[in-house]
Amino acid sequence: MAKMNFFTGMAAGIGLCGLVAAGGVLAAKADQEQIEARNAAIAVDFYNAALNEKDWEKTKSFMGDRYIQHNPHARDGYEGLHDHVEMLKEKFPKNHGEIKQVLADGDLVALHVHSKRTPDSLGNAVVDIFRLENGKVVEHWDVVQPVPEESLNDNTMF
């Protein structure tokens, strides 16, 4: 059996600790990625149920014990979102948002959406941000920008 001196043993021990720590960091990162992927899928399903399908019962299944609304043009809570879904069903039955990008960071999910009230409209570029707790949507922010007829550049908004 080979004999280790003190420094060789310390180096081996430090290396082993480093491997164990790196394994823990990689496992934590994998767990975080799974949580973020789950949160992204829930936010997409929630968005589609509420704004594309306009199905309130399905929408509620994705919501937590409260719904905090930050859009100053919408009422807070479940009632505000319920009223919005019902308004869309009545006034804009063909309202549709095409999700272009999905970004997740922990419990926050951002959806970059091309939203159109009617199929022939230019629509709006929207970023909806949702916060989730325990796999349920509990908070919402949004930023809305009309899609112009002409642009000063050749890039799209999406």
C-alpha positions as CSV (number, residue, x, y, z in Angstrom):
1,M,0.0,0.0,0.0
2,A,1.3,3.4,-0.9
3,K,2.1,5.7,1.9
4,M,0.6,9.3,1.9
5,N,2.3,12.1,3.6
6,F,0.4,14.8,5.4
7,F,0.2,17.2,2.5
8,T,-0.8,14.6,0.0
9,G,-3.6,13.4,2.4
10,M,-4.8,17.0,2.9
11,A,-4.8,17.6,-0.8
12,A,-6.8,14.5,-1.4
13,G,-9.3,15.4,1.3
14,I,-9.7,18.9,0.0
15,G,-10.2,17.6,-3.5
16,L,-12.9,15.1,-2.3
17,C,-14.7,17.9,-0.4
18,G,-14.6,20.0,-3.6
19,L,-16.2,17.2,-5.6
20,V,-18.9,16.7,-2.9
21,A,-19.6,20.4,-2.9
22,A,-19.7,20.6,-6.7
23,G,-22.1,17.7,-6.8
24,G,-24.3,19.5,-4.3
25,V,-24.2,22.7,-6.5
26,L,-25.0,20.7,-9.6
27,A,-27.9,19.0,-7.9
28,A,-29.3,22.3,-6.6
29,K,-29.0,23.8,-10.1
30,A,-30.8,20.8,-11.6
31,D,-33.6,21.2,-8.9
32,Q,-33.9,24.9,-9.7
33,E,-34.1,24.2,-13.4
34,Q,-36.9,21.7,-12.8
35,I,-38.8,24.2,-10.7
36,E,-38.4,26.9,-13.3
37,A,-39.5,24.6,-16.1
38,R,-42.6,23.6,-14.1
39,N,-43.4,27.2,-13.3
40,A,-43.0,28.2,-17.0
41,A,-45.4,25.4,-18.0
42,I,-48.0,26.4,-15.4
43,A,-47.8,30.1,-16.4
44,V,-48.3,29.2,-20.1
45,D,-51.3,26.9,-19.2
46,F,-52.7,29.6,-17.0
47,Y,-52.4,32.3,-19.8
48,N,-53.9,30.0,-22.4
49,A,-56.8,29.0,-20.1
50,A,-57.6,32.6,-19.2
51,L,-56.9,34.6,-22.3
52,N,-57.1,32.2,-25.2
53,E,-59.6,29.6,-24.1
54,K,-61.5,32.1,-21.9
55,D,-62.3,29.2,-19.6
56,W,-62.7,30.5,-16.0
57,E,-63.0,27.1,-14.3
58,K,-59.8,25.9,-15.9
59,T,-58.1,29.3,-15.1
60,K,-59.0,29.0,-11.4
61,S,-57.2,25.6,-11.2
62,F,-53.9,27.4,-11.8
63,M,-54.5,30.1,-9.2
64,G,-53.3,30.3,-5.6
65,D,-55.1,31.4,-2.5
66,R,-54.9,35.1,-3.8
67,Y,-54.3,37.0,-7.0
68,I,-52.4,40.3,-6.7
69,Q,-52.9,42.4,-9.8
70,H,-50.5,45.2,-10.7
71,N,-52.1,46.4,-13.9
72,P,-53.7,49.8,-12.9
73,H,-56.5,49.2,-15.4
74,A,-57.6,45.9,-13.8
75,R,-59.3,45.2,-10.5
76,D,-57.4,43.2,-7.9
77,G,-58.1,39.6,-7.0
78,Y,-60.0,36.8,-8.6
79,E,-63.0,39.0,-9.4
80,G,-60.9,41.3,-11.5
81,L,-59.5,38.5,-13.6
82,H,-62.9,36.8,-13.8
83,D,-64.5,40.0,-15.1
84,H,-61.7,40.4,-17.7
85,V,-62.2,36.8,-18.9
86,E,-65.9,37.3,-19.2
87,M,-65.5,40.6,-21.0
88,L,-63.2,38.9,-23.6
89,K,-65.8,36.1,-24.1
90,E,-68.5,38.7,-24.7
91,K,-66.7,41.5,-26.6
92,F,-63.6,39.9,-28.2
93,P,-64.4,36.1,-28.6
94,K,-61.5,35.8,-31.1
95,N,-59.0,37.5,-28.8
96,H,-55.8,35.5,-29.0
97,G,-52.3,35.8,-27.6
98,E,-49.4,34.1,-29.4
99,I,-46.7,33.4,-26.9
100,K,-43.4,34.1,-28.5
101,Q,-40.9,33.7,-25.6
102,V,-41.1,32.2,-22.1
103,L,-38.5,33.2,-19.5
104,A,-38.4,31.8,-16.0
105,D,-36.3,32.9,-13.0
106,G,-37.2,31.1,-9.8
107,D,-40.8,31.9,-9.0
108,L,-41.2,34.5,-11.7
109,V,-42.2,33.7,-15.3
110,A,-42.3,36.3,-18.1
111,L,-44.3,35.6,-21.3
112,H,-43.6,37.8,-24.4
113,V,-46.9,37.7,-26.3
114,H,-48.3,39.1,-29.5
115,S,-51.9,39.7,-28.4
116,K,-54.7,40.5,-30.8
117,R,-58.3,41.3,-29.9
118,T,-59.4,40.5,-33.5
119,P,-57.5,38.4,-36.1
120,D,-57.1,41.4,-38.5
121,S,-55.7,43.9,-35.9
122,L,-52.0,44.7,-35.5
123,G,-52.4,44.0,-31.8
124,N,-50.1,44.6,-28.9
125,A,-46.7,43.5,-27.8
126,V,-47.2,42.3,-24.2
127,V,-44.9,41.1,-21.5
128,D,-46.9,39.4,-18.8
129,I,-45.0,38.6,-15.6
130,F,-46.4,36.0,-13.2
131,R,-45.2,35.1,-9.7
132,L,-46.0,31.6,-8.5
133,E,-46.1,30.1,-5.1
134,N,-46.2,26.3,-4.6
135,G,-47.0,25.8,-8.3
136,K,-49.9,28.3,-8.4
137,V,-50.2,31.8,-9.9
138,V,-50.6,34.5,-7.2
139,E,-49.4,37.7,-8.8
140,H,-49.4,39.5,-12.2
141,W,-47.7,42.5,-13.8
142,D,-47.8,43.5,-17.5
143,V,-46.4,45.9,-20.0
144,V,-48.3,46.6,-23.1
145,Q,-47.2,48.3,-26.3
146,P,-49.3,48.7,-29.5
147,V,-47.8,47.3,-32.6
148,P,-47.4,50.2,-35.0
149,E,-48.2,50.2,-38.7
150,E,-44.7,51.4,-39.6
151,S,-41.4,51.0,-37.8
152,L,-38.2,53.0,-38.0
153,N,-36.3,49.7,-38.2
154,D,-36.6,46.4,-40.0
155,N,-36.8,44.4,-36.8
156,T,-40.1,43.0,-35.5
157,M,-41.3,43.5,-32.0
158,F,-41.2,39.7,-31.6
